[in-house]
């Protein structure tokens, strides 16, 4: 069985919701405010209407199931695309979170055997976010919340102002999914200063690493010891620099508030194997252990690595843990039937 916990969804009802922030699908790519993703790429559509239709055609149940069948995936856990997190959009940020949760929940209800979801919340407004997470989990059936890394419109992940969010997640016993996002959207018309899409391509991994570092150093895991976090892209750079962070947590970060050694918090974290070289995946599996790994690929996005658990020297039991068992346990998922191509 294979459950991919890193897959994004946009529905028609999630587009064109704000006259400025959108988000819009245009010939130059997904557009949020002044920012457009992939502006140097050749246009794949003649008109904005065609671009939107092409996007939505890839987001139907039938098209998703077809690709799932091709790749042997039995269930997807969906989330809002990171470029549309809207932490920077004021009151619309919280409104958009409600829109996303209603839309993705409706999509999943149409085929609960094969689709579940991470809810969205405007973490820049922690009290409002906690209420929306409660609604999304208790009413809509969300399995956890997807957040955007270390910075929520200037509110950083170590800040105790976020404790209402961590408290709500602990109360509901649902995990966090961390996915960095392109913070150059905040630059408005100056977003072109973000050369080479750096704040997305490199910045996502930086955000994810900082979330790991900030959550521990900020003392959140001492206050909320049962809080669980899954960090995409193999943890950004956290796993690869784990020894450095562990040794320097006390020696060079005297203002850190964690009460225990950094490595003592590893059981609060899950990671995936979404790195491109098998040698790096082997390293992640060795350092983290199969009991703390999930299967996530940015399904249907830019990358298709094949089976991420192949060629790593793992036992069949360890591979099945990563491919499905850990996700079923962490997210309390129902076991899906095999995907049948529509």
C-alpha positions as CSV (number, residue, x, y, z in Angstrom):
1,X,0.0,0.0,0.0
2,X,1.2,3.5,-0.8
3,X,-0.1,6.7,0.8
4,X,1.4,10.0,-0.4
5,X,0.9,12.7,2.2
6,X,2.4,15.6,0.1
7,X,-0.1,16.5,-2.7
8,X,-1.6,19.9,-3.4
9,X,-5.0,20.8,-4.7
10,X,-6.6,23.9,-6.3
11,X,-10.4,23.8,-7.1
12,X,-12.4,26.3,-9.1
13,X,-13.7,27.6,-5.8
14,X,-10.2,28.3,-4.6
15,X,-9.4,30.6,-7.5
16,X,-10.4,34.2,-8.2
17,X,-11.5,34.9,-4.6
18,X,-9.9,38.3,-4.2
19,X,-9.6,41.1,-6.7
20,X,-5.9,41.5,-6.0
21,X,-4.6,38.4,-4.2
22,X,-6.6,36.0,-6.4
23,X,-5.2,33.5,-6.6
24,X,-5.4,33.5,-10.4
25,X,-4.2,31.0,-13.0
26,X,-2.9,33.0,-15.9
27,X,-0.8,32.3,-19.0
28,X,2.3,33.3,-17.0
29,X,1.5,30.8,-14.2
30,X,-0.2,30.8,-10.8
31,X,-0.5,34.5,-9.8
32,X,-0.9,35.9,-6.3
33,X,-0.9,39.7,-6.1
34,X,2.1,41.0,-8.1
35,X,3.8,37.6,-8.0
36,X,3.5,34.9,-10.7
37,X,5.1,31.5,-10.5
38,X,7.3,30.6,-13.4
39,X,7.3,33.8,-15.3
40,X,10.4,32.8,-17.4
41,X,8.7,29.6,-18.6
42,X,7.1,29.5,-22.0
43,X,3.3,30.1,-21.8
44,X,1.4,26.8,-22.0
45,X,-1.9,28.5,-22.9
46,X,-3.0,31.2,-25.3
47,X,-5.4,32.9,-22.8
48,X,-5.9,33.1,-19.0
49,X,-9.1,31.1,-19.4
50,X,-7.3,28.3,-21.2
51,X,-4.6,28.3,-18.5
52,X,-7.2,28.0,-15.7
53,X,-9.1,25.2,-17.6
54,X,-5.8,23.3,-18.1
55,X,-5.0,23.5,-14.4
56,X,-8.4,22.4,-13.2
57,X,-8.4,19.5,-15.7
58,X,-5.4,18.1,-13.8
59,X,-7.2,18.5,-10.5
60,X,-10.3,16.4,-11.1
61,X,-10.9,13.1,-9.2
62,X,-10.6,11.2,-12.5
63,X,-7.3,12.7,-13.5
64,X,-5.9,12.3,-10.0
65,X,-7.0,8.7,-9.8
66,X,-5.5,8.0,-13.2
67,X,-2.0,9.3,-12.1
68,X,-2.4,7.5,-8.8
69,X,-3.0,4.2,-10.6
70,X,0.0,4.9,-12.9
71,X,2.3,5.5,-9.9
72,X,0.7,2.8,-7.6
73,X,-0.6,5.4,-5.1
74,X,-3.6,4.3,-3.0
75,X,-4.4,7.5,-1.1
76,X,-3.4,11.2,-1.3
77,X,-3.5,13.6,1.6
78,X,-4.1,17.0,0.0
79,X,-3.2,20.5,1.0
80,X,-3.4,24.1,-0.2
81,X,-0.5,25.1,-2.5
82,X,2.1,27.0,-0.5
83,X,2.1,30.0,-2.8
84,X,-1.5,30.6,-1.8
85,X,-1.1,30.5,2.0
86,X,-2.2,34.2,2.2
87,X,-0.5,35.0,5.6
88,X,0.3,38.4,4.1
89,X,-3.2,39.2,3.0
90,X,-4.8,40.7,6.2
91,X,-8.4,39.7,6.9
92,X,-8.6,37.9,3.5
93,X,-6.0,35.4,4.8
94,X,-8.4,34.0,7.4
95,X,-11.3,34.1,4.9
96,X,-9.3,32.2,2.4
97,X,-8.4,29.5,4.9
98,X,-12.1,28.8,5.4
99,X,-12.6,28.7,1.6
100,X,-9.8,26.3,1.1
101,X,-11.0,24.0,3.9
102,X,-14.6,23.9,2.6
103,X,-13.4,23.2,-1.0
104,X,-10.8,20.5,-0.2
105,X,-13.2,18.8,2.3
106,X,-15.9,18.7,-0.4
107,X,-13.4,17.2,-2.9
108,X,-12.4,14.5,-0.4
109,X,-16.0,13.7,0.6
110,X,-16.7,12.7,-3.0
111,X,-14.1,9.9,-2.7
112,X,-13.0,9.4,0.9
113,X,-11.4,6.0,0.1
114,X,-8.7,7.8,-1.8
115,X,-8.4,11.4,-0.6
116,X,-7.9,13.0,2.8
117,X,-6.6,16.5,3.6
118,X,-4.5,18.8,5.7
119,X,-6.4,21.9,6.6
120,X,-5.2,25.4,6.0
121,X,-5.2,28.2,8.7
122,X,-4.0,31.8,8.8
123,X,-1.2,31.2,11.3
124,X,-0.4,35.0,11.2
125,X,-3.6,35.3,13.3
126,X,-3.1,32.6,15.9
127,X,-6.4,32.8,17.8
128,X,-8.4,32.8,14.6
129,X,-6.2,30.0,13.2
130,X,-6.9,27.8,16.3
131,X,-10.7,28.2,15.8
132,X,-10.4,27.4,12.1
133,X,-8.3,24.3,12.8
134,X,-10.9,23.2,15.3
135,X,-13.7,23.6,12.7
136,X,-11.7,21.9,10.0
137,X,-10.8,18.9,12.1
138,X,-14.1,18.4,14.1
139,X,-16.6,19.3,11.4
140,X,-14.8,18.8,8.0
141,X,-12.6,15.8,8.9
142,X,-9.1,17.3,8.4
143,X,-6.2,15.1,9.5
144,X,-3.9,17.9,10.5
145,X,-2.8,21.4,9.5
146,X,-0.3,22.4,6.8
147,X,1.8,25.5,7.7
148,X,4.3,27.5,5.8
149,X,7.5,27.2,7.8
150,X,9.2,29.6,10.1
151,X,7.6,33.0,9.2
152,X,4.0,33.9,9.3
153,X,3.8,37.6,8.1
154,X,6.7,38.4,10.5
155,X,5.5,36.1,13.3
156,X,8.2,33.5,13.7
157,X,7.6,29.9,14.7
158,X,9.5,30.2,18.1
159,X,7.1,33.0,19.3
160,X,4.8,32.1,22.3
161,X,2.0,34.0,20.5
162,X,1.6,30.8,18.5
163,X,1.0,28.7,21.6
164,X,-2.8,28.8,21.1
165,X,-2.3,27.0,17.8
166,X,0.0,24.3,19.3
167,X,-2.4,23.9,22.2
168,X,-5.3,23.3,19.8
169,X,-3.4,20.8,17.8
170,X,-2.4,18.9,21.0
171,X,-6.0,18.9,22.2
172,X,-7.2,17.5,18.9
173,X,-4.2,15.1,18.6
174,X,-3.5,16.0,15.0
175,X,-0.1,16.8,13.5
176,X,1.5,19.7,11.6
177,X,2.7,19.5,8.1
178,X,5.5,22.0,7.3
179,X,5.9,23.2,3.7
180,X,8.0,26.3,3.0
181,X,6.6,29.0,0.7
182,X,7.8,31.8,-1.6
183,X,8.2,34.8,0.7
184,X,9.1,37.1,-2.2
185,X,5.3,37.5,-2.6
186,X,5.6,40.0,0.3
187,X,7.8,42.2,-1.8
188,X,4.9,43.2,-4.0
189,X,6.1,44.8,-7.2
190,X,9.7,44.3,-6.0
191,X,9.3,40.5,-6.2
192,X,11.5,40.4,-9.2
193,X,14.4,41.2,-6.9
194,X,14.1,37.5,-5.8
195,X,16.5,36.3,-8.5
196,X,16.2,32.8,-9.8
197,X,13.1,32.0,-7.7
198,X,15.5,31.6,-4.8
199,X,13.0,32.1,-2.0
200,X,11.0,29.2,-3.2
201,X,13.6,26.8,-4.6
202,X,16.1,27.3,-1.7
203,X,13.9,29.2,0.7
204,X,11.4,26.4,1.1
205,X,14.1,24.2,2.6
206,X,15.4,27.1,4.8
207,X,11.9,27.7,6.1
208,X,11.4,24.0,6.9
209,X,14.8,23.8,8.7
210,X,14.0,27.0,10.7
211,X,10.6,25.6,11.8
212,X,12.4,22.5,13.3
213,X,15.0,24.8,15.0
214,X,12.5,27.4,16.2
215,X,9.9,24.9,17.6
216,X,12.6,23.3,19.7
217,X,14.5,26.4,20.8
218,X,11.2,28.2,21.5
219,X,10.3,25.7,24.1
220,X,7.0,24.7,22.5
221,X,7.7,21.0,22.8
222,X,8.3,21.3,26.6
223,X,4.9,22.9,26.9
224,X,3.2,20.7,24.4
225,X,5.2,17.4,24.5
226,X,2.7,15.4,22.4
227,X,2.8,17.9,19.4
228,X,3.8,16.1,16.2
229,X,5.3,17.7,13.1
230,X,5.9,16.3,9.6
231,X,8.5,18.3,7.6
232,X,8.5,18.0,3.9
233,X,11.5,17.8,1.5
234,X,13.4,15.4,3.9
235,X,13.2,18.2,6.6
236,X,14.8,20.9,4.4
237,X,18.3,20.9,5.8
238,X,17.5,19.8,9.3
239,X,18.4,16.1,9.1
240,X,21.6,16.9,7.1
241,X,22.8,19.4,9.8
242,X,21.3,17.6,12.8
243,X,24.7,17.0,14.5
244,X,25.7,20.6,14.2
245,X,22.3,21.9,15.5
246,X,22.4,19.4,18.4
247,X,25.9,20.3,19.5
248,X,25.5,24.1,19.2
249,X,22.0,24.3,20.7
250,X,23.5,25.1,24.1
251,X,27.0,26.2,23.2
252,X,26.0,29.0,20.8
253,X,22.3,29.6,21.5
254,X,22.2,30.4,25.2
255,X,18.8,32.1,24.9
256,X,17.2,28.8,23.7
257,X,14.3,27.7,26.0
258,X,14.3,24.0,25.4
259,X,14.7,22.1,28.7
260,X,16.2,18.9,27.2
261,X,19.0,18.2,24.7
262,X,17.9,18.8,21.1
263,X,18.0,15.1,20.1
264,X,15.5,14.2,22.8
265,X,12.8,15.9,20.7
266,X,13.3,13.8,17.6
267,X,10.3,11.6,18.4
268,X,8.1,14.7,17.9
269,X,9.2,14.9,14.2
270,X,8.5,13.0,11.0
271,X,10.2,13.5,7.7
272,X,9.9,12.1,4.2
273,X,12.4,11.0,1.5
274,X,11.8,13.7,-1.0
275,X,15.4,14.3,-2.1
276,X,16.7,13.4,-5.5
277,X,19.6,11.1,-4.9
278,X,19.2,7.6,-3.5
279,X,22.4,8.1,-1.5
280,X,20.8,11.0,0.3
281,X,17.6,9.1,0.9
282,X,19.6,6.3,2.4
283,X,21.3,8.8,4.7
284,X,17.9,10.2,5.8
285,X,16.6,6.7,6.5
286,X,19.6,5.8,8.5
287,X,19.6,9.0,10.6
288,X,15.9,9.3,11.2
289,X,14.8,5.6,11.1
290,X,11.9,4.1,9.3
291,X,9.5,4.7,12.2
292,X,9.7,8.5,11.7
293,X,9.5,8.6,7.9
294,X,6.4,9.2,5.7
295,X,6.0,9.0,1.9
296,X,5.6,12.4,0.3
297,X,6.5,13.5,-3.3
298,X,4.7,16.7,-4.2
299,X,2.4,14.4,-6.1
300,X,1.6,15.6,-9.6
301,X,4.1,18.5,-9.2
302,X,7.5,19.0,-10.7
303,X,9.1,15.7,-9.6
304,X,8.6,12.0,-10.0
305,X,11.4,10.0,-8.4
306,X,9.9,6.6,-8.7
307,X,9.5,4.6,-5.5
308,X,11.4,6.6,-2.9
309,X,12.0,3.5,-0.7
310,X,13.7,1.4,-3.4
311,X,17.4,0.7,-3.3
312,X,17.9,2.0,0.3
313,X,18.7,-1.4,1.9
314,X,15.5,-1.3,3.9
315,X,13.6,-4.4,4.9
316,X,10.1,-5.0,3.5
317,X,8.6,-4.1,6.9
318,X,10.6,-0.9,7.0
319,X,9.5,0.0,3.5
320,X,5.8,-0.6,4.3
321,X,6.2,1.5,7.4
322,X,7.3,4.4,5.3
323,X,4.9,3.8,2.4
324,X,1.7,3.6,4.5
325,X,1.8,2.4,8.1
326,X,3.3,5.5,9.7
327,X,0.8,7.7,7.9
328,X,-2.1,5.6,8.9
329,X,-1.1,5.8,12.5
330,X,-0.1,9.5,12.6
331,X,-3.1,10.8,10.7
332,X,-5.6,8.1,11.8
333,X,-6.4,7.3,8.2
334,X,-8.8,4.7,7.0
335,X,-7.2,2.0,4.9
336,X,-8.1,2.6,1.3
337,X,-9.1,0.1,-1.4
338,X,-6.9,-0.2,-4.4
339,X,-7.2,2.6,-7.0
340,X,-9.2,1.8,-10.0
341,X,-8.5,4.0,-13.0
342,X,-11.6,5.9,-14.2
